[in-house]
Amino acid sequence: MPPPGGRLGPGFLSEEELKNKPKVTKALLLRIFSYLKPYWKQMALVLLAILLSAVLSLAPSVLTGNIVDEGLIGRDLNKLIFYIVLSFGVTLLANLIGILQSYLNTWIAQHITYDMRNAMYLHLQKMSQRFFTSNNQGDIITRMTSDISGVQQVITSTLTSILSNSITLIVALVIMFRENWLLALVGVAIVPLFTIPTRSAGKTRWSITKESQACSDEINGILNETMSVSGQLLVKLFGMEQREYDRYEEVNRKMIKLNIRESMAGRWFFMVLSTFTNIGPMLIYLVGGIIMMHYDETVTVGQITVLVALLGRMYGPVNQLLNIQVDWIRSMALFTRIFEYYDMPVEIENAPDAITPESVSGEVEFRHVRFHYDPEREILKDISFWLDKGRCIAIVGPSGSGKSTLINLIPRLYDVVDGEVLFDGTDVRQLDLAFLRKNIGIVSQETYLFNGTIRENLLYAKPDATEDELIEACKQANIYDFISSQETGLDTVVGNRGLKLSGGEKQRISIARILLKDPALMIFDEATSALDSISEQKIQDAIEPLIETRTSILIAHRLSTILAADEILVICDGEIAERGRHEELVGKGGVYTQLYETQFSRATVTAAAEQQSYSEGESDAS
């Protein structure tokens, strides 16, 4: 896309753009034009409109000769009026056709960007979790928004500009040489001089533009850091308002100076360009006058006027076509960036013969599972265990031991590198993805709520849920009392990412959402970490009946949570170091004993203190 602040002359590519200039191949062009194929009828109309508009827009310049020779010099009022009205009518018709062309251009561009956005969104939805964890979120959104929106500019501006300016230039040259080839040569000879001020101003403007862009990036960085909720809180807590203002004011002043320099560079350019645009007509008048007075009396004032008018009409297309190289390269780079995402392979997808069982119990088995993000660092090493229907396994271990990675393999957020993960006796890679994920519910440590109401967030799990089902799920998750106390109940707005709620409230709504989904396998990944011990106990009381009837996996840092499990797996350095029940593991002196002494026992003491405080509060209230 053109650099910020507009475009002068041919412009110049940045060093990065020159270095990464895309290779324009036949395959790339065919792929780009394939998006135009469904709209070939509309494109044919656009081409016809461009041709008619270009020819008709030049007609008034040609009619100027008749107005001068036959109307003014010939002193014929009727012809004068006729040619003026004809010129006005042709101009009006050319403008009407231009409006039609603009509408068709916009219509085609909007529909192509609509198709591309849908295709990109669908493709990105199929990408594995690895894609979203390894790619910058801002870059993903830029491809979806700015890059694809840029396609509209390519179609409505770059492509149309090439066609319309080329046609206008060719038609103008043909008419000029038909009128008088010598005077046409005189007028055209001045055109190459356009490149001199254009390139000089372009270099200056681009240099300033690069500085402005860097300055703009710095301003955006300051705004992103200090205007966000977390950033603004940090500024206030450390009393840094004045420091941040001074930093912003300094960069803002620098930007103003650059904008003034950029604006003045443009003024000097237009002054020089205006001078050159007047040299051509003056030369035609001079040479035409000499020829008419001394060498060829058939040359008329009208002919000279026509050539001057046509020369003026040529300057615009010439200037636009000088710019087109940069626009073309940037357009190709734009499509290349978009196609890079389209061509990223989908790692997690349905098998051609994906299975959708009629019934499901939720059994899980890991058979010699190995996994890594980077071959140099293995995360899971030969993990094997079996989880029967209705049983519960707790997974504990130090941070970074691979606990969350292990459970992410079950719904195929990632696929194993080696071994198998089975769900109801079938390799998850053979199961239909929608079926698999429908029957697995995960409550993660990082709760995510959409910026909407509590009801909307709950209905995300079950869009057709009744009011009674919503209430029951909230009661089981111990959040219904809080919801009832709100003025709008279930229609309370939670804010962006649930910021209007406390961590415990968000987590309990998340648990209610999973309960509403009613999956065969329930996974709680540090699900109660944001809750105090009292709320955690209430949640524990609610989910224990579910654990008794469904397969469940618990990852927790509190002893009370893992005591309800039928078996405890201790993960250390990607391996199952120990397994068994609490009573068996606590006295072994291994990893679990260390976790118990440093983490679980402390959590138990904290829970007891909270329970005592809660009881005293109840006693005082009585």
C-alpha positions as CSV (number, residue, x, y, z in Angstrom):
1,M,0.0,0.0,0.0
2,P,1.2,3.6,-0.5
3,P,3.2,5.0,2.4
4,P,1.4,7.2,4.9
5,G,0.9,10.8,4.0
6,G,0.0,10.2,0.4
7,R,2.0,9.4,-2.7
8,L,4.2,11.6,-4.9
9,G,5.3,10.8,-8.4
10,P,6.4,7.2,-8.7
11,G,7.3,6.9,-5.0
12,F,10.0,4.6,-3.8
13,L,10.1,1.2,-2.1
14,S,11.6,0.9,1.3
15,E,14.8,-1.2,1.8
16,E,12.7,-3.9,3.4
17,E,10.2,-3.9,0.4
18,L,13.1,-4.1,-2.1
19,K,14.7,-6.9,-0.2
20,N,11.4,-8.9,0.1
21,K,10.1,-7.9,-3.3
22,P,7.9,-10.8,-4.4
23,K,8.7,-12.8,-7.5
24,V,5.9,-12.3,-9.9
25,T,5.2,-15.6,-11.6
26,K,2.5,-16.9,-14.0
27,A,1.2,-19.1,-11.2
28,L,0.9,-16.1,-8.8
29,L,-0.9,-14.0,-11.4
30,L,-3.3,-16.8,-12.3
31,R,-4.1,-17.3,-8.7
32,I,-4.8,-13.6,-8.2
33,F,-7.1,-13.5,-11.3
34,S,-8.9,-16.6,-10.2
35,Y,-10.6,-14.4,-7.6
36,L,-12.0,-12.3,-10.5
37,K,-13.3,-15.3,-12.4
38,P,-16.7,-15.6,-10.6
39,Y,-17.3,-11.9,-11.5
40,W,-16.1,-12.0,-15.1
41,K,-19.4,-10.5,-16.4
42,Q,-19.1,-7.5,-14.1
43,M,-15.4,-7.2,-15.1
44,A,-16.3,-7.1,-18.8
45,L,-18.7,-4.2,-18.0
46,V,-16.0,-2.4,-16.1
47,L,-13.6,-2.7,-19.1
48,L,-16.3,-1.4,-21.5
49,A,-17.0,1.4,-19.1
50,I,-13.3,2.3,-18.8
51,L,-13.0,2.4,-22.6
52,L,-16.1,4.5,-23.2
53,S,-15.2,6.8,-20.3
54,A,-11.6,7.3,-21.6
55,V,-12.8,8.1,-25.1
56,L,-15.7,10.4,-24.1
57,S,-13.6,12.3,-21.6
58,L,-11.2,13.3,-24.4
59,A,-14.0,14.4,-26.7
60,P,-14.5,17.9,-25.1
61,S,-10.8,18.6,-25.8
62,V,-11.2,17.7,-29.4
63,L,-14.5,19.7,-29.7
64,T,-12.5,22.7,-28.3
65,G,-11.0,23.1,-31.8
66,N,-14.4,23.3,-33.4
67,I,-15.6,25.8,-30.8
68,V,-12.5,28.0,-31.6
69,D,-12.3,27.7,-35.4
70,E,-16.0,27.4,-36.4
71,G,-17.7,29.1,-33.5
72,L,-15.5,31.9,-32.4
73,I,-13.2,32.7,-35.3
74,G,-15.9,31.7,-37.8
75,R,-18.4,33.9,-35.9
76,D,-21.1,31.3,-36.2
77,L,-23.3,31.5,-33.0
78,N,-25.3,28.4,-33.9
79,K,-22.2,26.2,-34.3
80,L,-20.8,27.7,-31.1
81,I,-23.9,26.8,-29.1
82,F,-24.0,23.3,-30.8
83,Y,-20.4,22.4,-30.0
84,I,-20.7,23.8,-26.4
85,V,-23.9,21.8,-25.7
86,L,-22.4,18.7,-27.4
87,S,-19.2,19.1,-25.3
88,F,-21.3,19.4,-22.1
89,G,-23.5,16.4,-23.0
90,V,-20.4,14.2,-23.7
91,T,-18.8,15.3,-20.4
92,L,-22.0,14.5,-18.5
93,L,-22.2,11.1,-20.2
94,A,-18.6,10.4,-19.5
95,N,-19.1,11.2,-15.8
96,L,-22.2,9.0,-15.6
97,I,-20.3,6.1,-17.1
98,G,-17.5,6.9,-14.6
99,I,-20.0,6.6,-11.7
100,L,-21.2,3.2,-13.1
101,Q,-17.6,2.1,-13.4
102,S,-16.9,3.2,-9.8
103,Y,-19.9,1.3,-8.6
104,L,-19.0,-1.9,-10.4
105,N,-15.4,-1.6,-9.2
106,T,-16.5,-1.3,-5.6
107,W,-19.0,-4.1,-6.0
108,I,-16.4,-6.5,-7.4
109,A,-13.8,-5.5,-4.8
110,Q,-16.2,-5.8,-1.9
111,H,-17.4,-9.3,-3.0
112,I,-13.8,-10.5,-3.5
113,T,-12.7,-9.3,-0.1
114,Y,-15.9,-10.9,1.3
115,D,-14.9,-14.2,-0.3
116,M,-11.3,-13.9,0.9
117,R,-12.2,-13.0,4.5
118,N,-14.5,-16.0,4.7
119,A,-12.0,-18.3,3.2
120,M,-9.2,-17.0,5.5
121,Y,-11.4,-17.2,8.7
122,L,-12.5,-20.8,7.8
123,H,-8.9,-21.8,7.2
124,L,-7.6,-20.2,10.4
125,Q,-10.4,-22.0,12.4
126,K,-8.9,-25.3,11.2
127,M,-5.4,-24.4,12.3
128,S,-4.0,-26.2,15.3
129,Q,-3.3,-24.6,18.7
130,R,0.4,-24.6,17.7
131,F,-0.4,-22.0,15.0
132,F,-2.0,-19.6,17.5
133,T,0.7,-20.0,20.1
134,S,3.6,-19.6,17.7
135,N,2.3,-16.7,15.6
136,N,1.8,-13.1,16.8
137,Q,-1.9,-12.4,17.4
138,G,-1.5,-8.9,15.9
139,D,-0.1,-10.3,12.7
140,I,-3.0,-12.8,12.4
141,I,-5.5,-10.0,12.8
142,T,-3.6,-7.8,10.3
143,R,-3.7,-10.5,7.6
144,M,-7.5,-10.9,8.3
145,T,-8.2,-7.1,8.2
146,S,-5.7,-4.7,6.7
147,D,-4.1,-7.1,4.2
148,I,-7.4,-8.3,2.8
149,S,-8.9,-4.8,2.9
150,G,-5.9,-3.8,0.8
151,V,-7.1,-6.1,-1.9
152,Q,-10.0,-3.7,-2.4
153,Q,-7.6,-0.9,-3.1
154,V,-5.7,-3.0,-5.6
155,I,-8.9,-3.7,-7.6
156,T,-10.5,-0.3,-7.3
157,S,-7.3,1.7,-7.7
158,T,-4.2,-0.1,-9.0
159,L,-5.9,-2.4,-11.6
160,T,-8.3,0.2,-12.8
161,S,-5.6,2.9,-12.9
162,I,-3.5,0.8,-15.2
163,L,-6.4,0.2,-17.6
164,S,-7.9,3.6,-17.6
165,N,-4.7,5.6,-17.8
166,S,-3.2,3.4,-20.5
167,I,-6.4,3.7,-22.6
168,T,-6.6,7.5,-22.1
169,L,-2.9,7.9,-23.0
170,I,-3.1,5.8,-26.1
171,V,-6.3,7.5,-27.4
172,A,-4.8,11.0,-26.6
173,L,-1.6,10.2,-28.5
174,V,-3.5,8.8,-31.5
175,I,-5.7,12.0,-31.7
176,M,-2.7,14.3,-31.3
177,F,-0.7,12.7,-34.1
178,R,-3.7,12.7,-36.3
179,E,-4.2,16.4,-35.7
180,N,-0.5,17.4,-36.3
181,W,2.3,15.0,-35.9
182,L,5.0,17.7,-35.6
183,L,3.2,19.6,-32.8
184,A,2.4,16.3,-31.2
185,L,6.1,15.5,-31.0
186,V,6.9,18.9,-29.5
187,G,4.3,18.4,-26.8
188,V,5.3,14.8,-26.0
189,A,9.0,15.7,-25.8
190,I,8.4,17.5,-22.6
191,V,6.9,14.5,-20.9
192,P,10.2,12.8,-19.9
193,L,11.1,15.9,-17.9
194,F,8.3,14.9,-15.4
195,T,10.5,12.2,-14.0
196,I,13.1,14.7,-12.8
197,P,11.1,16.5,-10.1
198,T,9.0,13.4,-9.4
199,R,12.0,11.2,-8.5
200,S,13.8,13.9,-6.5
201,A,10.6,14.8,-4.5
202,G,9.8,11.1,-4.1
203,K,13.2,10.3,-2.5
204,T,12.8,13.3,-0.1
205,R,9.2,12.4,0.7
206,W,10.0,8.7,1.2
207,S,12.9,9.5,3.6
208,I,10.6,11.7,5.7
209,T,7.8,9.1,5.5
210,K,10.1,6.4,6.9
211,E,10.9,8.7,9.9
212,S,7.2,9.5,10.3
213,Q,6.3,5.8,10.3
214,A,8.9,5.0,12.9
215,C,7.6,7.9,15.0
216,S,4.0,6.7,14.5
217,D,5.0,3.3,15.7
218,E,6.5,4.8,18.8
219,I,3.4,6.8,19.5
220,N,1.2,3.7,19.0
221,G,3.5,1.7,21.3
222,I,3.2,4.4,24.1
223,L,-0.6,4.4,23.7
224,N,-0.9,0.6,23.7
225,E,1.2,0.4,26.9
226,T,-0.3,3.3,28.8
227,M,-3.9,3.3,27.7
228,S,-4.6,-0.4,28.3
229,V,-6.3,-1.4,31.6
230,S,-3.2,-3.0,33.0
231,G,-0.8,-0.3,31.7
232,Q,-2.9,2.5,33.1
233,L,-3.1,0.8,36.5
234,L,0.6,0.4,36.6
235,V,1.1,4.1,35.6
236,K,-1.2,5.2,38.4
237,L,0.3,2.9,41.1
238,F,3.8,4.1,40.4
239,G,2.8,7.8,40.0
240,M,4.3,8.0,36.5
241,E,1.6,10.1,34.8
242,Q,3.9,13.1,34.3
243,R,6.7,10.9,33.0
244,E,4.5,9.2,30.5
245,Y,3.0,12.5,29.4
246,D,6.5,14.0,28.8
247,R,7.4,10.9,26.8
248,Y,4.3,11.1,24.7
249,E,4.6,14.9,24.3
250,E,8.2,14.6,23.0
251,V,7.3,12.0,20.3
252,N,4.2,13.9,19.4
253,R,6.3,17.1,18.8
254,K,8.7,15.2,16.7
255,M,5.8,13.9,14.6
256,I,4.5,17.4,14.0
257,K,7.8,18.6,12.7
258,L,8.0,15.6,10.3
259,N,4.5,16.3,9.1
260,I,5.4,19.9,8.4
261,R,8.6,18.8,6.5
262,E,6.6,16.3,4.5
263,S,3.9,18.8,3.6
264,M,6.5,21.4,2.5
265,A,8.3,18.8,0.4
266,G,5.0,18.3,-1.4
267,R,4.6,22.0,-2.0
268,W,8.0,22.3,-3.6
269,F,7.3,19.3,-5.8
270,F,4.0,20.7,-7.0
271,M,5.6,24.1,-7.7
272,V,8.3,22.4,-9.9
273,L,5.7,20.1,-11.5
274,S,3.4,23.0,-12.3
275,T,6.3,24.8,-14.0
276,F,6.9,21.8,-16.2
277,T,3.3,21.3,-17.1
278,N,3.2,24.9,-18.4
279,I,6.3,24.5,-20.6
280,G,4.6,22.0,-22.9
281,P,1.6,24.1,-23.8
282,M,3.8,27.2,-24.3
283,L,6.1,25.3,-26.7
284,I,3.1,24.1,-28.7
285,Y,1.8,27.7,-28.9
286,L,5.2,28.9,-29.9
287,V,6.0,26.3,-32.5
288,G,2.4,26.2,-33.7
289,G,2.3,30.0,-34.1
290,I,5.6,30.0,-36.1
291,I,4.3,27.2,-38.4
292,M,0.9,28.9,-38.8
293,M,2.4,32.3,-39.5
294,H,5.3,31.3,-41.8
295,Y,5.1,27.8,-43.1
296,D,1.6,26.3,-43.2
297,E,-1.5,28.4,-43.3
298,T,-3.7,25.3,-43.0
299,V,-2.8,25.0,-39.3
300,T,-5.6,26.6,-37.4
301,V,-5.9,28.1,-33.9
302,G,-8.4,25.3,-33.1
303,Q,-5.8,22.6,-34.0
304,I,-3.3,24.2,-31.7
305,T,-5.9,24.5,-28.9
306,V,-6.9,20.9,-29.3
307,L,-3.2,19.7,-29.0
308,V,-2.7,21.9,-25.9
309,A,-5.9,20.5,-24.3
310,L,-4.9,16.9,-25.1
311,L,-1.4,17.4,-23.8
312,G,-2.9,18.6,-20.5
313,R,-5.1,15.5,-20.4
314,M,-2.0,13.4,-20.9
315,Y,-0.1,14.7,-17.9
316,G,-2.3,12.9,-15.4
317,P,-2.1,9.4,-16.9
318,V,1.6,9.8,-17.4
319,N,2.1,10.7,-13.8
320,Q,-0.2,7.8,-12.6
321,L,1.6,5.3,-14.8
322,L,5.0,6.4,-13.4
323,N,3.6,5.5,-10.0
324,I,2.3,2.2,-11.0
325,Q,5.5,0.2,-10.5
326,V,5.6,0.8,-6.8
327,D,1.8,0.1,-6.5
328,W,2.1,-3.1,-8.5
329,I,5.0,-4.4,-6.4
330,R,3.2,-3.6,-3.2
331,S,0.0,-5.2,-4.5
332,M,1.9,-8.4,-5.4
333,A,3.5,-8.3,-1.9
334,L,0.0,-8.0,-0.4
335,F,-1.3,-11.0,-2.2
336,T,1.8,-13.0,-1.4
337,R,1.4,-12.3,2.4
338,I,-2.3,-13.4,2.2
339,F,-1.4,-16.5,0.2
340,E,1.3,-17.4,2.8
341,Y,-1.5,-17.9,5.3
342,Y,-3.8,-19.7,2.9
343,D,-0.9,-22.2,2.1
344,M,-0.1,-23.0,5.7
345,P,-0.9,-26.7,6.1
346,V,-3.8,-27.7,8.4
347,E,-2.1,-30.0,11.0
348,I,-5.3,-31.1,12.8
349,E,-8.1,-32.3,10.5
350,N,-10.6,-35.1,10.1
351,A,-9.5,-38.4,8.7
352,P,-11.1,-39.2,5.4
353,D,-13.1,-42.0,7.1
354,A,-13.6,-40.2,10.4
355,I,-15.7,-42.2,12.9
356,T,-18.8,-40.9,14.8
357,P,-19.8,-43.5,17.4
358,E,-23.5,-43.7,18.4
359,S,-22.7,-43.8,22.1
360,V,-19.9,-42.5,24.3
361,S,-18.7,-43.4,27.8
362,G,-15.6,-41.2,28.0
363,E,-12.9,-43.8,28.6
364,V,-9.4,-42.5,27.9
365,E,-6.1,-44.4,27.3
366,F,-2.6,-43.2,26.6
367,R,-0.3,-45.7,24.9
368,H,3.4,-44.8,24.9
369,V,2.7,-41.2,24.0
370,R,5.5,-38.9,23.1
371,F,5.2,-35.2,22.3
372,H,7.3,-32.2,21.6
373,Y,6.9,-28.7,20.2
374,D,10.6,-28.6,19.4
375,P,12.5,-31.8,18.5
376,E,15.4,-30.6,20.7
377,R,13.2,-30.6,23.8
378,E,10.8,-33.5,24.4
379,I,7.8,-32.5,26.6
380,L,6.1,-36.0,27.1
381,K,8.1,-39.2,27.2
382,D,6.4,-42.6,26.9
383,I,3.3,-41.7,28.8
384,S,0.9,-44.7,29.3
385,F,-2.2,-44.9,31.5
386,W,-5.9,-46.0,31.3
387,L,-8.9,-44.2,32.7
388,D,-12.1,-46.3,32.9
389,K,-15.6,-45.0,32.7
390,G,-16.8,-43.1,35.7
391,R,-13.3,-42.9,37.3
392,C,-11.2,-39.9,38.1
393,I,-7.5,-39.3,37.7
394,A,-5.7,-36.4,39.3
395,I,-2.5,-35.2,37.6
396,V,0.0,-33.4,39.7
397,G,3.6,-32.2,39.2
398,P,5.9,-29.2,39.2
399,S,5.2,-26.3,36.8
400,G,6.4,-27.1,33.3
401,S,6.3,-30.8,33.8
402,G,3.8,-31.3,30.9
403,K,0.5,-31.6,32.7
404,S,-1.5,-29.2,30.5
405,T,0.2,-30.5,27.4
406,L,-1.0,-34.0,28.2
407,I,-4.7,-33.1,28.4
408,N,-4.5,-30.9,25.3
409,L,-3.7,-34.1,23.3
410,I,-7.1,-35.6,24.1
411,P,-9.3,-33.1,22.2
412,R,-6.6,-32.9,19.6
413,L,-5.5,-29.4,20.2
414,Y,-2.2,-31.0,19.3
415,D,-1.5,-34.4,17.9
416,V,1.0,-36.9,19.4
417,V,4.4,-37.2,17.9
418,D,4.4,-40.9,18.7
419,G,2.1,-43.4,20.4
420,E,-1.7,-43.2,20.6
421,V,-4.4,-41.4,22.6
422,L,-7.6,-43.4,22.6
423,F,-11.1,-42.2,23.4
424,D,-13.6,-45.0,24.0
425,G,-11.1,-47.4,22.5
426,T,-10.6,-45.5,19.3
427,D,-7.6,-43.4,18.3
428,V,-8.6,-39.8,18.6
429,R,-7.1,-39.2,15.1
430,Q,-9.8,-41.5,13.7
431,L,-12.7,-39.9,15.4
432,D,-14.7,-37.0,14.0
433,L,-13.3,-33.8,15.4
434,A,-16.7,-32.2,16.1
435,F,-17.9,-35.4,17.9
436,L,-14.7,-35.7,19.9
437,R,-14.7,-32.1,21.1
438,K,-18.4,-32.1,21.8
439,N,-17.9,-34.9,24.3
440,I,-14.9,-33.3,26.1
441,G,-15.3,-30.4,28.5
442,I,-12.3,-28.4,29.7
443,V,-12.3,-25.8,32.4
444,S,-8.9,-24.1,32.2
445,Q,-6.9,-22.0,34.6
446,E,-7.2,-19.0,32.2
447,T,-10.9,-18.4,32.0
448,Y,-12.1,-16.6,28.8
449,L,-15.5,-14.9,28.6
450,F,-16.8,-13.1,25.6
451,N,-17.7,-9.4,25.9
452,G,-21.5,-10.1,26.3
453,T,-23.9,-11.2,29.0
454,I,-23.7,-14.1,31.3
455,R,-26.5,-15.7,29.4
456,E,-24.7,-15.4,26.1
457,N,-21.5,-16.9,27.5
458,L,-23.5,-19.8,28.9
459,L,-25.4,-20.4,25.7
460,Y,-22.1,-20.7,23.9
461,A,-22.0,-24.3,25.3
462,K,-25.6,-25.1,24.5
463,P,-27.4,-22.6,22.2
464,D,-30.8,-24.2,22.8
465,A,-30.6,-24.4,26.6
466,T,-33.8,-23.6,28.5
467,E,-34.0,-21.1,31.3
468,D,-34.3,-24.0,33.8
469,E,-31.1,-25.6,32.4
470,L,-29.2,-22.4,32.7
471,I,-30.3,-21.9,36.3
472,E,-29.5,-25.5,37.3
473,A,-26.0,-25.3,35.8
474,C,-25.4,-22.0,37.7
475,K,-26.6,-23.5,40.9
476,Q,-24.3,-26.5,40.5
477,A,-21.4,-24.2,39.9
478,N,-22.3,-22.1,43.0
479,I,-22.7,-18.9,41.0
480,Y,-26.5,-18.6,40.9
481,D,-26.7,-16.6,44.2
482,F,-24.3,-14.0,42.7
483,I,-26.3,-13.9,39.4
484,S,-29.6,-13.5,41.3
485,S,-28.2,-10.5,43.2
486,Q,-27.5,-8.6,40.0
487,E,-30.1,-6.2,38.7
488,T,-30.3,-7.9,35.3
489,G,-29.6,-11.4,36.4
490,L,-28.4,-13.6,33.6
491,D,-28.4,-10.6,31.3
492,T,-25.6,-8.9,33.3
493,V,-22.8,-7.8,31.0
494,V,-19.5,-9.3,31.9
495,G,-17.2,-6.8,30.1
496,N,-14.2,-7.4,27.9
497,R,-12.7,-10.8,28.8
498,G,-15.0,-10.7,31.9
499,L,-13.2,-7.8,33.5
500,K,-16.4,-6.7,35.4
501,L,-16.3,-9.9,37.4
502,S,-13.9,-11.2,40.0
503,G,-11.6,-14.2,39.1
504,G,-13.7,-16.6,41.2
505,E,-17.0,-15.4,39.6
506,K,-15.5,-15.8,36.1
507,Q,-14.2,-19.3,36.9
508,R,-17.6,-20.4,38.3
509,I,-19.4,-19.1,35.2
510,S,-16.9,-21.1,33.1
511,I,-17.6,-24.2,35.2
512,A,-21.4,-23.6,34.7
513,R,-20.8,-23.4,31.0
514,I,-19.0,-26.8,31.0
515,L,-21.8,-28.3,33.1
516,L,-24.3,-27.0,30.6
517,K,-22.3,-28.7,27.8
518,D,-22.7,-32.0,29.7
519,P,-19.7,-33.8,28.2
520,A,-18.7,-37.5,28.7
521,L,-15.2,-36.5,29.8
522,M,-14.6,-33.6,32.1
523,I,-11.2,-32.0,32.5
524,F,-10.4,-29.4,35.2
525,D,-7.0,-27.8,34.5
526,E,-6.3,-25.8,37.6
527,A,-10.0,-24.9,37.4
528,T,-10.2,-23.8,41.1
529,S,-7.0,-21.9,41.3
530,A,-8.8,-18.5,41.1
531,L,-11.2,-19.5,43.9
532,D,-10.9,-19.1,47.7
533,S,-11.1,-22.3,49.7
534,I,-14.7,-21.8,50.7
535,S,-15.9,-21.3,47.1
536,E,-13.6,-24.2,46.0
537,Q,-15.3,-26.5,48.6
538,K,-18.7,-25.5,47.3
539,I,-17.6,-26.2,43.7
540,Q,-16.1,-29.5,44.9
541,D,-19.3,-30.6,46.5
542,A,-21.2,-29.8,43.2
543,I,-18.9,-31.7,40.9
544,E,-18.3,-34.8,43.0
545,P,-21.6,-36.4,41.9
546,L,-20.5,-35.8,38.3
547,I,-17.1,-37.3,38.9
548,E,-18.8,-40.5,40.2
549,T,-20.6,-41.0,36.9
550,R,-18.2,-39.6,34.3
551,T,-14.6,-39.9,33.3
552,S,-12.8,-37.0,34.9
553,I,-9.3,-35.6,34.9
554,L,-8.2,-33.1,37.5
555,I,-5.1,-31.0,37.4
556,A,-4.9,-29.1,40.7
557,H,-2.6,-27.5,43.2
558,R,-4.8,-28.0,46.2
559,L,-4.9,-31.2,48.2
560,S,-8.7,-31.2,48.8
561,T,-9.2,-31.3,45.0
562,I,-7.0,-34.3,44.3
563,L,-8.2,-36.4,47.3
564,A,-11.4,-37.1,45.4
565,A,-9.5,-38.8,42.6
566,D,-9.4,-42.6,42.2
567,E,-5.7,-42.4,41.2
568,I,-3.0,-39.8,41.2
569,L,-0.4,-39.5,38.4
570,V,2.7,-37.6,39.3
571,I,4.3,-36.1,36.2
572,C,8.0,-35.0,36.4
573,D,10.1,-34.0,33.4
574,G,7.5,-35.3,31.0
575,E,7.3,-38.8,32.6
576,I,5.0,-40.5,35.0
577,A,7.3,-40.6,38.0
578,E,4.7,-42.0,40.5
579,R,1.1,-43.2,40.6
580,G,-1.3,-44.3,43.2
581,R,-3.6,-42.9,45.9
582,H,-2.7,-40.1,48.3
583,E,-2.1,-42.5,51.2
584,E,0.3,-44.6,49.1
585,L,2.3,-41.7,47.7
586,V,2.7,-39.3,50.6
587,G,5.0,-41.6,52.6
588,K,7.3,-42.7,49.7
589,G,9.6,-39.7,50.0
590,G,9.4,-39.0,46.3
591,V,8.2,-36.2,44.1
592,Y,4.6,-36.4,45.5
593,T,6.0,-36.1,49.1
594,Q,7.9,-33.0,48.2
595,L,4.8,-31.5,46.5
596,Y,2.7,-32.4,49.6
597,E,5.2,-30.8,52.0
598,T,5.8,-27.6,50.0
599,Q,2.5,-27.0,48.3
600,F,-0.5,-29.2,49.3
601,S,0.1,-29.0,53.1
602,R,0.4,-25.2,52.9
603,A,-2.8,-25.1,50.9
604,T,-4.5,-27.2,53.5
605,V,-3.4,-24.8,56.3
606,T,-4.6,-21.9,54.3
607,A,-8.0,-23.6,53.7
608,A,-8.3,-24.3,57.4
609,A,-7.6,-20.7,58.3
610,E,-10.1,-19.5,55.7
611,Q,-12.7,-21.9,57.1
612,Q,-12.1,-20.7,60.6
613,S,-12.4,-17.1,59.6
614,Y,-15.6,-17.9,57.7
615,S,-17.1,-19.7,60.7
616,E,-16.2,-16.8,63.0
617,G,-17.9,-14.4,60.6
618,E,-21.0,-16.6,60.6
619,S,-21.0,-16.6,64.5
620,D,-20.7,-12.8,64.7
621,A,-23.5,-12.4,62.3
622,S,-25.7,-14.7,64.5
